[in-house]
Amino acid sequence: MTVEQNVLQQSKSQKHQQTFLNQLREITGINDIQVLQQALKDSNGNLELAVTFLTAKNAKVPQQEEATYYQTALPGNDRYISVGSQADTNVIDLTGDDKDDLQRAIALSLEESNRAFRETGITDEEQAISRVLEASIAENKASLKRTHPEVWSDSPNPYDRKRQDSCPVGLKNVGNTCWFSAVIQSLFNLLEFRRLVLNYNPPASAQDLSRNQKEHRNLPFMRELRYLFALLVGSKRKYVDPSRAVEILKDAFKSNDSQQQDVSEFTHKLLDWLEDAFQIKAEEERDGEKPKNPMVELFYGRFLAVGVLEGKKFENTEMFGQYPLQVNGFKDLHECLEAAMIEGEIESLHSENSGKSGQEHWFTELPPVLTFELSRFEFNQALGRPEKIHNKLEFPPILYLDRYMHKNREITRIKREEIKRLKEYLTVLQQRLERYLSYGSGPKRFPLVDVLQYALEFASSKPVCTSPIDDIDASAPPSGTVTAQTIPSTTEQQGPSSSEIPSTSPVQRSVIHKPFTQSRIPPDLPMHPAPRHITEEELSVLEGCLHRWRTEVENDTRDLQESISRIHRTIELMYSDKSMVQVPYRLHAVLVHEGQANAGHYWAYIYDHHQRRWMKYNDISVTKSTWEELERDSFGGYRNASAYCLMYINDKEQFLIQEEFNKETGQMLLGVDTLPPDLKDYVKEDNKRFEKELEEWDAELAQKVQQEKLLATQTPRMPAPSSAPVQAGEPEYLEQPSRTDLSKHLKEDSVRAITKALAEQEDRSPETVMQMAIKLEYARLLKLAQDDPPPECDYRLHHAVVYFMQNEAPKKIIERTLLEQFGDHNLSFDERCRNIMKVAQAKLEMIKPDEVNMEEYERWHQEYRNYRETTMYLMVGLELFQKKSYMEALLYLIYAYQNNKELLSRGLYRGHDEELISHYRRECLLKLNEHAAALFESGDDQEVNNGLIIMNELIVPCLPLLLVDETEEKDIAAVEDMRNRWCSYL
C-alpha cells in the first residue's frame, strides 16, 4: 500500500470515528469526548452497543416476558419504518385481550403529551391530535387485520403507471425505503452530481481489487445507481423500482438480529460508498498528481478549531461532510450555527491570564453542497428509549455564511460582542416593560396604565348609599311571581310559613338561606366603591396627578416598546451589510420526517432551480408545492412532521444546476439525449418493455370489448350499468369504449342527421350529403353547448363535441371529431350511410399532419375520457351513498374528487361541481367515523378491533385529503371534529 493510500485510509478512519462520536453525542446527550471515545472503543465501533454502554445505568430493562410481549415488528408497513435499536421496546398492543395494555397506552400518551406541553407550550389537545392519535395508530398498524391491498402494489392498468409529459419520475417504495427515495431524489436533482454518476466508468482494474474493497460492494452499487439515475432521466414510467440498489446498500447493515439501523447511517454509508468508488477511479486516472475525488470536492469542507485547553492554545484544521446541528433550545438555523461554532468559555482566546477552556470553529473552506443534519432525536435515559424533538426551528431559503468564515472572524467577533451587549440591554428594557405591563405583587397583575385609570375612576366616583333590600327589589322580576329573596326579614321571622307565600308555580320558589335572612342588615351601604370624604381641592389635585402619571406611563411604555423593537431590528440587520452577504447558499432540498422516534415516514421538498418552484417528492408521487407548504411540514412545532436534513448549495456556483448543451449546435440536451450510450440503450430497452405492456393492455381491452359486443348480439338486452351491483375487483366496470366505437345514441344521432340532410338536399351526392349532415349535427351540438341544462341533465355527456365547445377547443379538433363520428364503421348497416361513411373516411385520410396537431387532439379526447370516468365514479359513489354503503362510496367519491380537481384546474367547465363532491365525500367520512366510534364505544373486543380497522384503513388515510385544500373550512372543521372525538377517548 502506498504512502498516499495510507494517509487516505487514516483520514477516512478519523472521519468515520468523528461521525460516530457526533451520532453518540446526538443520541445520548453526553458531551464528554473521552467518555464517548471509551464507549466506542469498548464496543469495537458498534454504534448500537456503544449506546447501550452509555445508557445502561439509567435505562429501564423490562422483564423477559414483557420485553417479548412489547416487541412489535412492522415488516409489512411501507410508510412507517424502524429507525433505531430501541425502536419497538415500548410499543403496546391495543388490539389484544389485555385491558391493562389499553390503560398503559393511554397513560403513556398522556405523559408524552404533558411533557411536550412543558417543553414547547403546545396544548394537550394539539399534542393529542398530532401525536397520540396518529402515532398510536401507526405503531399498531401491523397488528390490525388487513382488509385492503398494500399501498405500494402496482396498478394492473399500465396507463396508471405512465409518465405524464415531462413530469419528474418517482421512486417506488419497496418496503420501508421512503428514506432512500428522499435522499436519492435530493441528490439526483443536483445536476452536477447527476452528471458525475451517469458518466462514471468502472475502473479497468476492477477485477484486481482487493477482497476487502469488493466486500464493500461499492462498485456494484455504483452500477445500479447509474441505471436508476438513467431511468429517472428518461423512463416513460411514472415511477421506477430501486430494489437492486437498495438491497446492496441495506445488506451492509444487517446485524445478527436483522434489525435495521438509523436512517442517518444509511445516508453516511451512501456517500461513503460513492466516495470510495470515485476514489478508485481517481487513483487509476491520476497522472503523477494527487488524485482529486469529485465526491469530496462536492460535499466536504474544512473548518479551523481555535481554542484553549487547560490554559494552552491550540489550532486544528478538520474536514467535515454533513454538519450536525442541535435543535433543542434554538428558534432558527442561525442560532443553531452560532451554538455549534462556539463551545465552552472563549474569553481565554483573547486573554493570557484566564485558565478557562473553550474553542471556536471557523469555516475555512465551504463545500459547493452544504448539508446540515438537524438532531431531532435524543435518547431519554429515564425511559430508556429515543424520543423525537418536535420544537419549531425556522430556516431561510437563502443562507449567508459570511459570519462563520475564518477570514471574517475579527468582524464577526466585534458583531457578536455588540449583539451580546444589545441583548443584555434588551433584557433590562424587557424587565422594565414587564413592570409597566404587569404591575402589582400578588398573583394577579395588571398594566400600570389600567391601575392608574382605575384609581382615577375611583377618585371621581360619588358615594351613593342604599339598602341591599332596595337592590334586590330593583332586580326582582317584573312579573307577579314572588320569590323567597323578595320577602323582608321581618316577614320571614314573624309572618306565615313559606308554604303560604303566593306563587304561580312551586318550581319558581328559591331556597331561603337562613344565615342571610336571620342577620341584621346595615341601614346604608355604598352601591359601589367610592371615596367617603374628599374635597373639591383634593379631587382636583388627585385627578391632575393621575392624569399626568397616566400620560407619563403611556409615553414610557411606548418608548420602551419602540426601543425594544429598534434593538431587535438592529440585531436582525447586524449581518446585512455588504461585507457579510458575499457567501450566499440557496436551499436546495429539505428532507422531512413524519412520526415519532421509532417509526415514521420520509419525503423531500426539492427546489426546481429552472422552473423556480418547489416540488414534493413522496415516493411514487411527485407534485408541485409551495414555500408555505414546506414551512408547514418542515419547521415543526405542531405536527409530527419536521425537517431532519437541510441541503444548501452555493448560489454562485452555477455548474451545480447547469443544464447540458450540445457542443456543436448549442441546443440544450434533454431526457435520454443527456445519457451516455450504454445508458441510452438500457433506458430504451426498458421503455420498449413498458410500451409492450401498454400494447398488451390495449389488446386485452379490445378483446374484451369485442367479446361484449358478440355477447350483446346473442343475448337479450341487459339492464343499465347503474342497476348492476358494484364489484370492487373489476376495473372493466369503468372502462370507456374507444372513440371510433359509436354508442347507440351517437349512431342514432348520425343516422338522424344523414336522413335530415337527404331530405333537405336536392343534390344527393354522398359528399354533399355528408357536408350537410355534419353542418346539421354541428348546429345541434352547438345549441346543446349554449343551453342551460337542468341539474339532472349534463349535455357534455351526450357528446364529446359539446364538452369541447364549452371548453373552447380548437375548431380543427371539433371538425376532426365530427368526421370520425360519420366515418365510423358501425354506419355500414345501410347503403346510404355506408356511402357517407366512406366519404368521411376518405376525408380523414386526406388531413395532413400539419393541419391537425394529433398530440393535442389525443389530449382533448383523453381529457374527455377522464371526464366521463370521473362522472362514473361520482354516480357510483352517490348511488352507494344512498344505499348507505359508506365504505365503498367513500373510495369512489375520493377518486371522483381527485380526478375532478385535476380537470377543474384546466378550466371551469372541464369537470363537475367541486362543492357537491366535497360535500358527499365529507358526509361519507363522518358517517364512517360515527360507525367506528360506535364500535369503539361498545367495549366488545371484536367490535373495538373492527372500529380501529375502519379508522386505520379508511379514516386516518383520508384525513390528509381533506386538509389539502385549506380553503375548505367545512372539511377542516370535520377533520378537527373527528380528531377531537378520538382524542377524547384516549
N, C-alpha and C positions, 0 to 999 in steps of 0.2 A: 504493500500500500504506500503510495507517495505521500510526501510531507503535506501537500495541498489537501489530499483526501483526509489525512489525519486531522488537520486543522478544521476542515469542514465537518467531519464527524463529531469532533469535540464541541464545535459551535452549535451543531444541531442538538447534541445531547444536553448542553446547557439550556438551550431554548425550550426543549421538551420539559426539563426539570422546572424551569421557571413557569411554564404553562401549568404544570401540575400543582405547583405551590400556589399560584393565583387561584386555581379552582378549589384547592383545600381551604384557602383563606375565605373564599366566597361562600363555600358550603357550610363551614363550621363557625365562621365568625372569629376565629383565632388569628391574631396578627403577629404573634411571636414567631419570627422566621426560624429560630433554632428548634422550636417545638415542632413546627411543620416539617422541617428537613429531617428530624429524627423519626417522625411518623412515616414519612415517605421511605426512609432508609429501612426501617423495620418491616415495612410491607413489601419490600423489593419492587417498588414502583407501582404497586397495585392501588389505584385511587380509592376503590371501594373499601379495601382492607384498611387503608390509612384513615379514612373517615370513621371506620369502626373503632380503631385505636383511640382516636381523638375524642370520640363521643361516648365511649363505653362506660365512663364513670357516672354519667348523668342519664344515659339512655335507659328507658324502661323496657326490660326484656319480658315479653309476655310468656305465660306458661306454655308448655309444649302443645297442649290441646287447643288453647286459644290461638296460638300462632298458626296452627294448621287450619283452624276454622276461619280465621280472618283473611288468609291468603286467597285472593280472587284474581286470577289471570284474565286478561281480556284478549285472547287470541283472535277472535272474530270481529273485533271492533276496529273499524278503519279510521274513525275520527279521533278516538281517544287512545293515546299510546302511553306506555310506561316509560318514564324518563329518569329513573333513579333506582338505586339499590333498595331504597326504603319504600318503593312505590306502593306496595299492596299491604303493608303491615297494619294499616288502620282502616281498611275497607270493611264495612259492616253490611251484612246481607239483610236487606229489607223484605225479602220475599220468602224467607224461611218460616218455620213454625214457631220459633222462639220470640215471644213478645218482648223479652228484655232487650233484644237487639234493636228493635224499633225505638225503645226508650233511650238506649245508649246513643243511637244515631241522632235523635232529637237533642239530647244533652250536648253532644259534641258539636252539633250545628249551632246551637245557641251560644256555646262557649266561644266558638270561632267567630260568630257574629259580634259578640260583645268585645272580643279582643280587637277586631278590626275597627270597631267604633272608637275605642280608646286611642288607637294609633292614627286613624285617618279622619275622624269626625264624621264618618258616613253613618247614617241612621241604621238601626236594626232592620227596618223594613227593606231598605235598599240592599243591604247585605243579604238579607234572606232571599230576595228576588234573584240577585245575581249569583250567589254562591251556594246557598243551601239547596234551593230547588234544582237548578241546572246541574251543579256539580254532583249532587247526590244521585240524581237520575243517571248522569253519565257514568259514574263509577259502578252503578249496579246494572248497567245496560246489558252486560254479557249474561247475567243470571236470569234475565227475563225471557219468556217464551217468544221465539221468533215467529212472526206471522206474515212478514213481507220479505221480498228478496233483498239481498245485500245492496248497499248504496252504490257500490262501485262495479256492479256487474254490467257488462256491456249490453247495450240495446241490440236486439236481434235485427232491427232495421238499420242498415249501414248508413242511410241518409241522416240518421240522428247523430252519427259519428263523423259526418263530413264537415270539413273546414269551410267556413264562410268567408269568401273573398280573401283578404289579407289579414284576417284576424289572427293574433298570436296563438300558437299551439299550446295546449295544456299538457299536463303530465298525469297519467293515471295513478291513483293510489293503489298500490299492490299489497297493502297490508301494513298499516302503521308507518307509512312513508311520506306523510304530509310534510315533515321536516325536510326531507330530501328535495321535494318539489320546490319548497320555498327557497332553499339555498341555491339550487341549480338554476332556477329561473332568474334569480338576482344576478348570478354570475353570467348567465347566458346573455342577458340584456346589456352587459358591458361589451361593446363591440370589439374592443381590443382583446379582451380575454377570449371572446368567441373566435376571433381570428387565430389566436395562439393555439387554441385547442384543435380547431378544424385543420390547420396547416401543420400539425405535429406529425412528424415521421418517426416511427420507431427506430432506435439506433441500430446500425448494421451489426453491431456486436451483441445484439440482444441474446443470442444463443449462448454466448460465452460468459454471461453474467454469473456472479457467484450465487450459490444456493440461497444465501441469506437475503439477497435482493429479490430473487424470484419469489421467496416466501411472502414478501410484502404485497405481491400481486399488483404492483402499481402499473406495470405495462399493460396487462390485460384490462385493467380498469380504464386506462387511458384509451385503449382501443374502443371499448364500449361507450365511453363518454363521447368520443368523436362521432360514433354512429348516432348516439342520442342527440347531440347538437345538430347533426346534419338533418335529422328528422324534424327537429324543432324549426329548422330553417325552411325546408321545402316539402314537408309532408302535406298530403291532401286530406289527412285525418284531422279531426277536431282536437284529438289528444293522442299521445303515443305512450307506449309501455316502457318504463325504465327498469324492468325487472332484472335484467342481466347486470347492469351497472350497480344496482342496489345490492344484489346478493353478494357480489365481490366485496363491496365495502362493508356490509353487515357481518360477513364471515369473520372479519378480523376482530370482532368484538364479542364473539360468542364465548362465554366462560363455561365452567363446568355445569352450572345450572341453567345455561341457555338464556340468562337474563340479559336484556339489552342495557347499555349504559346511557349516560346523559347525552342529550342531543348536541350539546356544545362539543363533546368529544368527537362526535361524528364530523362536525364541521372542521375541527382541527385536523382530524385524520384525513379528510378530503383534501385540504390544502397541503398537508404534508406529502401525500402521495403525488399530487401534481408537482410539487417542488422537486421531489425525488426523480420523477420521470423526466422533467426538463433538465435536471442536473446531469443525468446520464447522457442526455443528448448534447448538452453544452460541453461536457468534457470530451466527447467524441469529436466535436467540431472545432475545438479551440486550436488556435494557431500560435502556440508559444505564449499566449497571454492567459491571464487568469480567467476562467470561464465565467460568463455572466448568465445567471439564471433569471429568465423573464418573470417567473412567479415571485421571486424575491424582489426584483425591481418593481413589480406591480403592487405588492401587498405589504412589504416590510419597510419600516422606517427605523430611525435611531433617535435616542434621547440621551441627554447628559444628566447623570445624577450627581449633584453637588451637595455636600453636606459635611457634618461634623459628627464623629463617633467618639465618645469619651474624650472630648476636647481636641481630637485630631481631625484635621480637614481631609477630605478625600474627593476625588472626581472619578467617575466611571462612565464609559460610554456603552450603552446597551442597545441591542436590536429588539424591536417589538413587531408583532403582527397584529392580531386582534387585541385591541386595547381594552382591558376590563375597567368598568366604572361601577362604583357603588350607587344605588338608587335611594336607599333608605336615608331620610333626613334632608333630602335636597329637592328643590322645586323645579329646576331646569338643568339642561345639559351643561351650561357654563359653570354652575355651582358644583356639579359632579367633577368636572375637569379641574376646577380650582382646588378641590379637596384632594384629587389624585396627584396633582403636581406638587403639593406641599405635604410633607409627613413630619409630625413631631414639631418641636420647637426649633425655629430657624434663626433666632436672634444671634446665635453663636456664629453664624456665617459672616456677620458684619462686626463682630466684636471679638477681640482676642482674649478677654477676661472670662467670658461665660463658659461654663462647663457642660451646658445642655447639649443634647444630641438631636439631630434632625437632618432633613435633606429636602432639596428642591429638585424637581425634574424639569428639564427644558428640552423641547424638541429641537434637534439639530438637523434632521432630515425627515421630511414627511413623505409617505408613500403616495403615489397617484390615487390609490384606492385606500381610504382610511376607514377601518371597521371598528366600531365600538360595541363591546359586549356589555349589556346592561344587566347587572347582577340582581335579578328579580327573584332569586330563590335563595333561601337561607335555611340552615339546619336548626331546628328547635331542639335544643338539648334536653329540655324538660320533658317534651313529648316524645323525643326520640324519632323524629321524622322531619322531612323537609317541608317547608311552607313557602308559599308564593307571596311576594310583596306587591300589594295592589295599589301602592301610593301613586299619585299623579306625578308625572315627570314630563315637562314640556321640552321640545327641541325645535330648532328653526329649520326652514328649508335651505337657508344659506348660513353657513357657519364660518366666521372669521377666526382664524387660529393665530393671528399675529401675536397676541398677548402671551402665548405659550412657547414662542420661538426663542431660542438661545440668543439670537442676535438682538432681540428686543428686551432682554432681561432687565437692563437698567431702567428703561422707560416703564416696563411692567411693574417693577418693584416700587417705583415712585407712585404709580397709579394705585397700586394695591394699598400703599400706606395712606394715600388720600382717601380711598374708598373706606378703609378701616376707620379713619378719623371721622369721615362723614357718617358712617354707620353708628359710631359712638355718639356723635352729636344727634343723630336721628333718634337714637334710643332715649336720650334726655328729653327731646321735644315730644316724643310719643308719650312719655311718662307725664309730662306737664299737661298735654292734651287730655290724657286719661283723667287727670284730676278735675279738669274743666267739664268733661263729659260724664264723669261718674263721681258725683260729689256725695260725701257722707261717710259714716263709719260703720253703719250697720250692713246687714246682708242685702238690703235694697238700696240702690244708689240711683241718683237722678242727675241729669245735666244741671250745672250750676245756673245756667240761664233760667231754667224752669223753676229752680228753687227760689231765685230772686223774684220771678213773676208770681209764684205762689205767695211769697211774703208781701208783695205789693197788693195783691188781691185781698189778702187778709187784713192789711192795714186800712184798706179802703172800704171794708165791709162795715155794715151797721148792725148792731146787736138787736134783732127783733125777737122778743120773747113771746112764748105761747105755751099752753099746756099740752102735754103729749096726747091727751084725750081729744083736743081740738084737731091735732094732726090726724088721729085715727078717724074722727068724724069726717074730716075733709077728704080722706082717701077711701071712705066707705063706698060700696056700690050704690048707684042711684036708684036701684030697684027697691021694692019694699021688703026684701029679704033682710032679716036681722040676724047677724052672726054673733058669736059669743064675745068677740073683741069690742063690739059697739055698745056693750052694756056697762054703765058706770059701776065702779067698785062697790058703791053703797047698795046698789041693787043686788049685786052678787052676794053680799053679806047678809042682807035683810029681806030681800024680795023672794019671789017664788023660785022654785027649782027650775033647772034648765029644761025640764020636760014641759013646763008651762009656757016657755017662750014661743011666741008665734013664729011660724016658719012655713014657707011654701013647700019645703021638702026636707026630710030629716038628713038627707045627704049633704045639704048645704050648710049644716052646722059645723063650726070649727071647735076643736078641743080647747077648753079653757085651761090655761097654765096657772096653777094656784100661786106659785111664787110671785108672779107679776100682779095678779089681781088682788092679792092679800097685802101687798106692800104699800106704804104710804108714798104718794106721788108728790114731788115738789110742785109748788103752785106755778112757778115761772122758770122756764129753761130757754136758752137761745136756740133759734131754729138752725143756725149754722155757726161755725167758728168765726168770731169777730172780737175786736178789742172792746172791753167793757168801758174803759175810760181813756180817752185820747182827745187832746185839744186840737183846734184847727192849726195852731202853730206847729205842734208836734207832727201832725199828719202831713203838713206841707213840707217840713224838713225831711221827714222819713220818705215821703214819695219822691222828693227831689233826689235823695241819696240812692234809693233803689233804682230809679230810672237811670241815673248816671252809672251806677255799678253794673246794671244790666247791659247798658251800651258798651261799657268797657270790656265786660266779659265776652260779649258777642264779637267785638273787634279783636280781642286777644285770641279767641277760638279761631276766627277766620285767618288771622295772621299765622297762627301755629299750623293750621291745615295747609295754607299756601306754602309755608316754609318746608313742611314735610313733603309736599308734592314736588317742590322745587329740588329738594335734595334727592328724592327718588329719580327725578328726571336727570339730574346731574350724574348720578351713579350709572343710569342706563346709557348715557351718552359718553361715559368716560373713555370707552374704547372706539368711539365712532370717528375720531379724527383721521385724516387721510393716511397717516403713517401706520395706522393699526387696522386697515382694511385692505391690505395688499395680498393676503393669503386666503382667498375665498374657497370654500369647499361646498359643493352643492349636494343636497340629499339625493341619493340615487335609489336606495331601497330601504324599506322598513320591514323587518321580519317580526311577525306578530304571533304571540302565543295566547290561546284562549283556554281557560280551565284552571285547575289547581296545580300544586307542585308535582303531584304523582300521576296526573292524567290531563290530556288536553289536545288541542288541535292547532296546527300551524298554517299560516298563509303569509303572503308577501304583498306589499304595495310597492310598485316599481314605477319610476318616472320615465315616461317616453320623452326623451330629450328633443326629438324631431317634431313630434305632434304637440309637444308642450302640454301634456296631460298625465294624470296618474292612472295606472291600471292596477286592478286587483287580480292577483294570481292565486287562485284557490283550487289546487289540484287540477281537475279537468276543466274547471270554469275559469275563463279569462274575461273580465268585464271592465268597462270604463268606470273610473271612480273620480273622487274629488278630494281636495285637501281637507275639507270639513269631515268627510267620512274617515279619512286617515286619522285625523285628530281624535275623533270619537273612539276609534278602535285601538289607537296606539298610545295615547297619553296615559291611560289608566286612571285610577281614582274612583271609578264607579263600577263599571262592568268587569267581568272576569278577563277581558281581553286587554293586552298591553304589549308594547314593543319590548323585545328582548335583544334585538340586534339592529344597529343603525349602520348603513353603508353610505359614506360620503365619498365624492370624487372631486379631484382638483378641478375647479371650474375653468382654470386657464389651460389645462391640458386637453385640447380638443381631440387629440388622437384617441382618447378613451372611447369616444362616442362617434367618431368619424366614419361615415359610410365609405364603401369601396367604390372606385371608379375604374372604368376601362381605360387603360393607358393609351390606347390608340384613338378611340372615339371620344373619350372624355365623359361618356354617359355613366350614370350611376348603375351599379350592379345590384340586382335584387334577386331574392329567392335562391333557386338552385344555381344561378349563374355565379354566386359567390363561393361555391363549393369547389374543392379540388376534384380532379377527375374520378378518383376511386370512390369518393363520397357521392358524387353525382350519380354514378351507376347504382350505388346502394339505395339512394332515395328513389330513383326511377323504378327500380325493381319493386320496392315497397309500394309505390304508388300504383304500379300495374296490378299488384295483388289486391289492393283496395278497389281499384276500378273493376276488377273481376268480381269482387263481392257485390258491387253495385249492379253489375250486369246480371249476375245470378239472381239477385233480389228482384230486379225488373222482370226477368224471365219467369220467375216463380209467381209473381203477381199477375203477369199476363196470362199465365196458365190458369190461375185461379179464376180470373175474370171470364176466360173462355169457358171454363167448366160451369161457372154460374149461369152464363148465357145459355149453354146447352141444357142445363138443368131447368132453366126457366121456360124453355120451349117445350119441355117434355112433362112438366108438372103444372098443376093449377096455380093460379095467381097467389103469391104469398102475401101475408099481411105486411103493412108498412113497418120499417125498421123501428119506429118509436114504440110499437107494441110488442117487439121482441124482447125477451129478457136480456139483461146486460151480463156479459161474461167477461171477467177481467183478463182472461188469458187469451183472448182472440183479437189481435191487432187489426185483422181484416175488417172488423166491425166499423172502423173509422176510415178505411181506405176509400179514396175517391177514384172514379173512373178517369181514364186518360182523356185529354182534351178532345181527341178525334172520335171518341165513342159517345155518340149522342144519347142523352137520356130521352125518355119517352116524350116529355113535354117540349124539348128542343126540336125533336124530329117533327112533332105536330106543328110547331111554330114555323119551321122551314116549309113544310107542305102547304100550310095556310098562306104563307107569303107567296109561294110559287103559284098557287091557284088564283090568288087575287091579281098577281101580275099578268097571268094568262088572260084574265077577264078584261084587264084594262088596256092591254097592248094589242094593236092590230097586227104589228109585225111580230110574229110568234117565233122568231129565230131564237135558239137557245141562249145566245149571248145577250140579246136584248131583254129576254125574259129574266135572265139571271140578274142583270143590272137593275131592272125594276124591282125584282124580289128583294135584293139587298137594300135598295132605297126604301122600300116599304118597311122592311124589318128594322132598318136603322131609325126610321121615324117612330116606329112603335116603341123601340127601346129608349129613344131619347125622351119620349113622353113619360115613360116609367121613371127615368132618371130624374126628371124635373118635377114629378108629382110628389106630394107629401103622403106617404102611405100610412095606414092605420098602425097602431102599435103591434098588432098581431101579424102584420104582413111586412116583410122586408123584400123589396123588389130586387135588391142586389143578389139575392139567392136565386132569382129567376134566370139570370143570365150574367155571364162574366162581363159583357159589354156595359151593362148598367153600372156595375162596380167600377169599370174603367172610366166611364163618363163622369161619374160623381167624383172621382179622384183625379180627373184631368189627365188621363193617359194620352200619350201622343196619338194623333189621328192615324198614323201608319199601323200602330198596334191594333186599333179598333178595326181598321179595314181588313187586315190580315185575319183577324179572329172571325169576322163575318164570312170571309172567303172559305175559311176552314169549316165553318158550320155548313155551308152549302156544298162543299166538296167532300163531305163525309160519305163513306161507302154505304152507310145504312139507308141512303136515299135511292139505292139501286133497285128497290122493290117495284118501282113504277117507271114506265118508259119515259114519261115526261120528265120526272125528277132525275132519272138516270142521265138524260142529256144535259140538264142543268149541272149535275154533279161533275160530269166530265169537263164542262167549260170552266167550272170553278177550279178543278184540279189543274187544268192547263194554265189558268191564270196564276195559281200558286207557284207552279214551276217556272213561270216567266219572271217572277220577282227576283231581282238581283240582290246579292248580299249587301251592297252598299245602300240599297233602298230602305231596308228594314234592319235595324240593329237586333239580331237574333238573341244576343245575350240579354238585352233589355226586354225583348219580347218574352223570353223564358222567365225573367224575374217577375214581370207583371202576372203571368199565369201561375207561377209558383206562389206569389202572394195571394192570389185569389183562392188557390187550393188551401193555403193556410187559413184564409178567412172562413172557408166552408168547414174546414176541420175544426176551427175554433167554435163555430156555430154548433157543430155536432157535439163537441164537449159540453157546451153550455146547455143545450137542450137535454142531453142525457143527465147532466148534473141536476138540472131543475126538476126533471121527472123523478129522479131518485130522491131528491129533497122532499117532494110532495108525498112520496111513498114512505117518508121517514127513514130511508136507508142512508143515514147521515155519513157513515164511514165511507161508503162508496161514492156518495155525492161529493164529498169534500175533495177527493182526488180529481174528479172530473172538473170541478169548479176551479181548483188551483191551476190545472193545465189551461183551462179557458182564460183565467185571469192573466197568466203569464204570457200566453200567446197573444191575447187581445192587447195587452200593454205594448208588446213589440209592434203590433200593427198600428196602434194609435200614435206611436212615436213618429210615424211617417206621414200622418195626416188624420184630420178629424173624422173622415168618412171611411177610413180603412178598417174599422172594427166596430164593436158594439158599445153600448153604454157601460162605461167603466164602473160607475157607481152601482149599477144593478148587479153586476157580477160580484163586486166587492161586498155588497150587502148580503147576498146569499152565501158567499164564502165565509163571511164573519159569523152569520147565523149558524151555519153548519158547525163551525168550530165551537161556538158557545153551547150548542146542543150536545156535542160530543163531550165537552168539558163538564156539563151538568151530569151527563150519564156516568162519566168516570168518577166524578165526585160522589155521586150516589153509591156507586160500587164501593168506593173507599170508605164511606161513612157506615156501610153495612156492618163492618167488623169481621165478616166472614173471610177466612184466609184466601179462599179461591176467588171470591169477589174482589177483595183488595188487590190480589195479584192481577186480575183482569183489568181493574181500573188503572193500575200502574202501566200495564201493557199499552192500553189506549193512550195514556198520557205520554208515554215514552216514544211510541211508534208513530203517533199522529199529531198530538197536540204540541209537544215541545218542538219537533222539527218544523212545524208550520208557524210557530210564533215569529221567527225572524222574517218570514214572508210578509207578515202584516206590518212589520216595522220598517220595511224598505222605503215605502212612501211615507215620510214623516208628516206630510200634509194631511193624511187621512186621520183626523182626530178621533173618529169613531173606532177605527182599528186600534189605535194606540190605547184608547180607553178600554177596549175589550181585552187587550193583552194585559194591561195592568190589573183589570178585574180578575182575570184568570190566575195571574201570578199571585196576587194577594190572597186569593181563595186558597191556593195550595200552601202558601206560606203560613196562613193561619192554622192549617193542620199541623205543620211542622213545629 
